[in-house]
Amino acid sequence: MNEMVLVENLVKRFRDVVAVNGISFKINRGEVFSLLGPNGAGKTTTIHIIATILKPTSGKVYVNGYDAIREPDKVRKKIGIVFQEPSLDQNLTAYDNMYIHGKLYGLRGEELHRKIMELLEFVELREFANKQVRYFSGGMKRRLEIARGLLHEPELLILDEPTIGLDPQSRAKIWDYIRYLKKQYDMTILLTTHYMDEAEELSSRIAIMDHGKIIAQGTVDELKNIIGQDVILVSTKGEASRLCSDLDDVKECKSLGANRVEILVENAPRYLPEIVRKATEIGVEIIEINYRRPSLNEVFLHLTGRELRDSIEVNQKPVPRAHRFR
């Protein structure tokens, strides 16, 4: 069986709120699979069900062939999880946090000590083994949580928003660890994120979620091919949708509100003068016009009418492209 995770028609309701609304997907062994979407899309609820923390309202979930609803103990032995919210004991040392986790999974003696020290070395925290976690930076805590999640050698590692709130250097380190685990151990990794660059850089495949549903899934190229053309965005003072009439050689012209349209064309630079000519002809004043090759944000905008980046912190900086592990 090549599938590590199989999710079929998954639904989760909290009273009148439908957090997950009939989603289905599979994760193949050895791939990095990302659930990408804004805050509140249902990503965390989905992984909590996969990790047996929550029970679904309906639907099926299998992890490594085990039923997550009927065989939760077997599933838990196969997964490691790093939660979005901090879950370390702040008053214990890094070593002790690892030690208690290892004991819960039946590790003992020299084997446990060896694994702790090896993983602390891996996440570059060995010299801080006996330091209380309360004195760690956010990035150090995240790296320790990843090390702890790997202690029992899981077949599936689940990372819920692993770089949220971290500085660019710490984000780069987390990305490095994920790449290394994939390359060195062919580990299956399930990642949730609302950062487009993170999903694009790390993922074998991506499922885009919004309002509890999966609205598209595939490789990065497959998702971008949903649009497939150059994207021109035009903002106007007047009714922007008037531009959509009588434009020749466009794949699609779609209104994004009263004063904004999205136009898909084969060659944006060559087509811009035609848009300006048309706007002048019908008396629509252009405030802003720009174009780009399709991005994951453009795919989300195309499918939902709003931008995914609206949910990203304004001060989030891109990750440096120089990485440690290759």
Secondary structure, DSSP 4 states (H G I P E B T S, - for coil): --EEEEEEEEEEEETTEEEEEEEEEEEETT-EEEEE--TTSSHHHHHHHHTTSS--SEEEEEETTEETTT-HHHHHTTEEEE-SS--S-TTSBHHHHHHHHHHHTT--HHHHHHHHHHHHHHTT-GGGTTSBGGGS-HHHHHHHHHHHHTTT--SEEEEESTTTT--HHHHHHHHHHHHHHHHHH--EEEEEES-HHHHHHH-SEEEEEETTEEEEEE-HHHHHTTT-SEEEEEEESS-GGGGGTT--S-SEEEE-STTEEEEEES-HHHHHHHHHHHHHHHTPPEEEEEEE---HHHHHHHHHSS-GGGGS-TTPPPPPS--S--
